[in-house]
Amino acid sequence: MFVPPDALDAVRDALFAAGAGRIGDYERCSWYGEGTATFLGGDTTDPTAGEKGREERVHELRLETAFPEERQHDVVSALRNAHPYEEPAFDIYPLL
């Protein structure tokens, strides 16, 4: 998922409270790195950063963590509730 730097801790806390971030006997496991996101909001959008109708470039962090499959609904709900963006971008990959 991609988060603005000032929302990193709140999103991580919400994900961990929902069951993400446990690997063996370790808790609150995650990884993040920096990058630049681009987007252009349409007429019906209300972007957290920038303006609709204009292509924006914003500094973001890519945040990754793991969670058990049975926690997916809770983790995605926690992400959507804690994330400041109208449409948070995230991917889910099964670990085999």
ABEGO torsion letter per residue (X at the ends): XBBBAAAAAAAAAAAAAAGBGBBEABBGBBBBBBBBBBBBBBAABBBABEBBGBBBBBBBBBBBBBBBAAAAAAAAAAAAAABABABBBBBBBBBX
